[in-house]
Structure formats: structure tokens, C-alpha cells
Amino acid sequence: MSLSKHVDPDELMASLPQRPTKHQPHPHKRATHHYIYGSRYSAGTAIPKFEIPGQGTDAGSIHQLIKDELDLDGRPNLNLASFVNTYMETHADQLIMENIAKNLSDADEYPALMAIHSRCVSMISNLWNIPKGQTAIGTATTGSSEAIHLGGLAMKRRWQERRRANGKPTDLPNILMGANAQVALEKFARYFDVEARIIPVSEESRWCLDSSRIRDNLDENTIGIFVILGSTYTGHFEPVEETSRILDKYEQETGISIPIHVDGASGAMVAPFTGSQGKWGFELPRVHSINTSGHKYGLVYPGLGWIIWRGEEYLPKDLIFELHYLGGTEQSYTLNFSRPGAQVLAQYFNFLHFGKEGYKTVMRNALSNARFLSNAIEASGWYVCLSDIHRKRGIHGGGIGKGVKEGVKEAVLGDDNPHVYNPGLPVVAFRLSDEFKKEFPHVKQASISTLLRAKGYIIPSYRDSDESRFSRPRKSSGSKLSEDREENSEHGTR
Ligand SMILES: Cc1ncc(COP(=O)(O)O)c(C=O)c1O
């Protein structure tokens, strides 16, 4: 991002009398390699930004040059706008570097890597309660977005196969999701020609999928429902079990069976260790597939997701490519072909190193810290939390019309057992309190984010909550929430 939108820095530089020369002298004539800042990348040399330079220069200078430029970036561990993991232990870093050149798509060349990949798929499907005797199928992806697209595609293809078999049209598929859906879910609908039925959320639905509105939006063209375990905006877990019951009843009444894909980008690696509001995994037969981001609460660096189907029959055959590649035969059902193999090893490292107990400790610590911060924020009187993990199980608050005193009253202090509290992600989502807004009407919520940015923290700021914003039905394209996302992109929103 340029510092100023109305000034073209390149034009400005070009107009200055003492601009760096366009000619690049031979590096050996200018460079003093003992000291990087005395090298050819010094004053007097033009560094092309948009063309590959005619001649290269030594690795040390270039490393420093790029490193210096990257100082303008935010710091990943102060980036609270995404849930992506920023720290791994030295031994994991070492393992990643030792295997950084391995391509996950070269199955024949890296059989040990592939065996570890399969073990990870088994470990994750067991974590998500795959019933005994059921053989799950799944794969690593580059993140939850790719995994969600694969899960959605499988639901679409199965629906099409069923419809064709019954001689019915297949041109108007639709899928349900709450208005809080992360952009990856809407992208699936738009990219794969499925109508997105976006169900409005409200304070009553805790800013999540509103189960009371599901029934009215179903029909014979519904390929499935995306249920989010861990809403990006407030951390709430959507009601998977209740959705499943609604769909059971719908099937009894109409004979139409509609599957669930659980978007567990964050929550599918939190709920197994902290509990949720009822069942959410493969113990529910209607849950056909689940995704997670290994790079979020799987605690691996960015570039890893997982998708698991409850059995082979849930992944239509025409999505599986049999490749005869580099001398071997392999099955491929990802959108990307090449992708980093080292991330999978890092995930396996975590599984073996932490064990379930280790993950449990990390998640409980994160929740404890988030609760502490929520309580402190509300006690200030300036803010009220929309997230609910610091409130007693079953008690929700902090939304529109709730004053700060009420919020604090609803909080429980001191107990560390996650079952005492509402389930959810270790996320603190807060807004200015009504009292604060009354007293300081000129203070905009976005400025809190800007002030924190000055300290290095990247905190997303969504527009001030007003019920109409959340309740208004929106279309899959140009939606209200998408507009807000764009408008707020400068405040670190996604
Ligand atoms: C609920 C949810 N789904 C999907 C995604 C997309 O995940 P990824 O960034 O791994 O593609 C996110 C990312 O924040 C998310 O929160």
C-alpha cells in the first residue's frame, strides 16, 4: 500500500535532480562485500522494482535488502486479525527446513512423507469421532478454503448424481450458510455455481447460523449446509447437532436427505480438547465432511488445511483423478497439484510432540487468557464483549442493547474448567459500550483499532453493530457483510 493515494512516489523520485543512476555498474567495481550497506545497493544505484535486474548481486546484500523492506510489515505475533499460528518449536523449524524441498504431490518419490500424510488423516478422523468400522478418506490442502471448496464440490456432485438418477434437473443447486460465513464459503458458492442462501444472523442467534430459519430455506435443490465451528467474527460454535436434528425431521417429512459440511477451520482443533455444545463431528451421521486449518489451532505455520470425508462413498468418483505420474499411480482429489510437504511433517510433529494432553493444555491456556482479557475489557466500562466464552454456560450477552454492567454481571471469574463457560474459540470480540457511546459520541470504534495499530497490534474493526446490518438478508454477491469487509480492510479485517 502506498503511503499516499494522491502522490505517485515513482514519478516524484524521477523528478528529483539527484536521483539514483539508471546504469548499474558491474558489482565488483562498486561493491564492498565486507559490509552490506557499502555494497552496490547503496545511494547512487537504481534498484529496479518491476523488472529483473540485468545483473545479480550477492546473497547477503539481497537478504538484507528484502529483510529491511519487510520491516514495513506488521508483526505476525501481534496480528490478531487472523487465527493463523505464528510460533513453532526449534525442532519443528528444523524438520521443516530439512524437508522444505519435498512436494506433497510426488507420492511415488516420497513414500515416507505419504505414509505420514495418511497417518495424519487417520489421527484427525479419530479426533473427530469417526465411528468404528468406518474408514474415513481425506487429504491435506493449502488451507481451509481449498478444503471447503472440495467439501462443497463433493456435496454438489452427490446431489447431481442423485438428481440425474431420478431424471430431475441439476441446474439450480443451492447451499445454506449463516451471514457470518467466512469469505471462503461464499467463494465456493460463487466459483462453483451454487446459489448461496445466506441466512441472516442476529443477537438471538448469537451472530451465527439461525436454526429457526433453516427449515424455510430448504428445498429439493439444497446440496447441503455449511455449519461453522468457530465463527470468524465472534468465535461462537454454530449448532451442528441441532441443525442435524432439523435435517432429520425434514427428511422424515419430505424424503429429502441433506448433508452437513462442518467448517471447523478453527474450532475443529479446539472443540475436541475443550468441549462444545453437544455433538458436532462424525458421530453425527449427517456430517459428511469436516475441514480444519492445520495452520490455525493445528499449530502449524501457514499453508496447511485438512478435509476429511466420513467414508469413500461421500467423495464422488469423478472428483478423483488417477494420475500416472513420474513412474507411479496415485489418486488426486485436491484443487492444487504441487504443495509443500514439510507442513504435513510439521503437523505430524505436533501430534506426536504435544499429544492430546498437550493440545488440551494449549487450548485451555488460550481460553483462560481470552477470558481474562474479556473480563478486563468489560470491567473498564468502555467495552462490552460480543464473544461469550467468559460467560457461564447458557448465559449470553454483550450484544445490542446490553449495557456493560449487565455484561460484567454475566461473566464468571476464577474457574478454569472450560465446561463452566460457553464453548467457543479463544476469541475476544468487543464493541464500544452504550454508556461510552453516549458519553463520547464523537469517538469512532475504528480509531481504537488505529491506535492499537500504532503500538503494532493488528485488530480488525467491523462497523458499529446495528441489528439491521446483521438481520438484513443478503445476496451472495455484493453482500452487506462483504462491503463492510472491504470498507474495513484498512483496519485489518478479512
Ligand atoms: C470459519 C472460517 N472458515 C474458513 C476460513 C478460511 O481458512 P483458510 O485461511 O485456512 O483458507 C477461515 C479463516 O479465517 C475461517 O475463520
The ligand as an SDF file (V2000), in Angstrom:
LIG
                    3D

 16 16  0  0  0  0  0  0  0  0999 V2000
  -14.6300  -20.0700    9.7490 C   0  0  0  0  0  0  0  0  0  0  0  0
  -13.5380  -19.9780    8.7220 C   0  0  0  0  0  0  0  0  0  0  0  0
  -13.6400  -20.6940    7.5960 N   0  0  0  0  0  0  0  0  0  0  0  0
  -12.6960  -20.6550    6.6430 C   0  0  0  0  0  0  0  0  0  0  0  0
  -11.5760  -19.8730    6.7840 C   0  0  0  0  0  0  0  0  0  0  0  0
  -10.5340  -19.8760    5.6980 C   0  0  0  0  0  0  0  0  0  0  0  0
   -9.4080  -20.5690    6.1560 O   0  0  0  0  0  0  0  0  0  0  0  0
   -8.0050  -20.5520    5.4380 P   0  0  0  0  0  0  0  0  0  0  0  0
   -7.4450  -19.1860    5.7110 O   0  0  0  0  0  0  0  0  0  0  0  0
   -7.2430  -21.6370    6.1270 O   0  0  0  0  0  0  0  0  0  0  0  0
   -8.1940  -20.7970    3.9890 O   0  0  0  0  0  0  0  0  0  0  0  0
  -11.4230  -19.0960    7.9470 C   0  0  0  0  0  0  0  0  0  0  0  0
  -10.2470  -18.2290    8.1250 C   0  0  0  0  0  0  0  0  0  0  0  0
  -10.1940  -17.4030    8.9880 O   0  0  0  0  0  0  0  0  0  0  0  0
  -12.4200  -19.1650    8.9490 C   0  0  0  0  0  0  0  0  0  0  0  0
  -12.3340  -18.4590   10.0830 O   0  0  0  0  0  0  0  0  0  0  0  0
  1  2  1  0
  2  3  1  0
  2 15  2  0
  3  4  2  0
  4  5  1  0
  5  6  1  0
  5 12  2  0
  6  7  1  0
  7  8  1  0
  8  9  2  0
  8 10  1  0
  8 11  1  0
 12 13  1  0
 12 15  1  0
 13 14  2  0
 15 16  1  0
M  END
$$$$
